[in-house]
Amino acid sequence: MLFNSYSFLFFFLPTVVLLFFSVRNQFFRLLTIITASLIFYGLSGIEHAVVLSVEIAWVYWITSSPAFVRNPLRLFLCIAPVLLALIHYKYVTFIVADVLLL
């Protein structure tokens, strides 16, 4: 499912928005968005949902520690794996095909 597909625009997005605004509890709203994200990425391939789950757990684990406050090393350890996954999934094909001219 793509962001500009009819199934996303006319089914998935309205359903998630209605669910989000029908829930009043802040925790369950967050849970609704996380679940919807996992479903969205899972529809394009289960490995994408697994990567998203691991990234969410990683960032939560690093940032939930009281030692995270004003610690540049922990901030780097939190952001670096997420950025590397982003680069891998979005730009590796471009870099290999266009920049390296393979």
C-alpha positions, 0 to 999 in steps of 0.5 A: 500500500502506498500513501497515494493509493486509493486504498490508503486514501479512502479506507486506511487513513479515514479508519485510522483518523476515526479510531484516533479521535474516537479514543480519548485516553492519551495512551490508547491514542498512542497505541492506536497510531503505533498499531496503525503504523505497524499494520501499514508497514506490515502490508508492504512486507513483514520485514518492514514491520519488524524493522519498525518494531525494533526501531521503536523498542530501541529508541524507547529503551535508550531514551527511557533511561534517566542517563539519557538527559544531556548525554551526546553519546546516548543521543548518537546511539539512539539516532544512528541506527534509525538513520542507517535503516532509513539510508538503507531502505530509501537510498541504497538502490539510488546510490548503487544504481545511479551514483556508482553507475552499476 
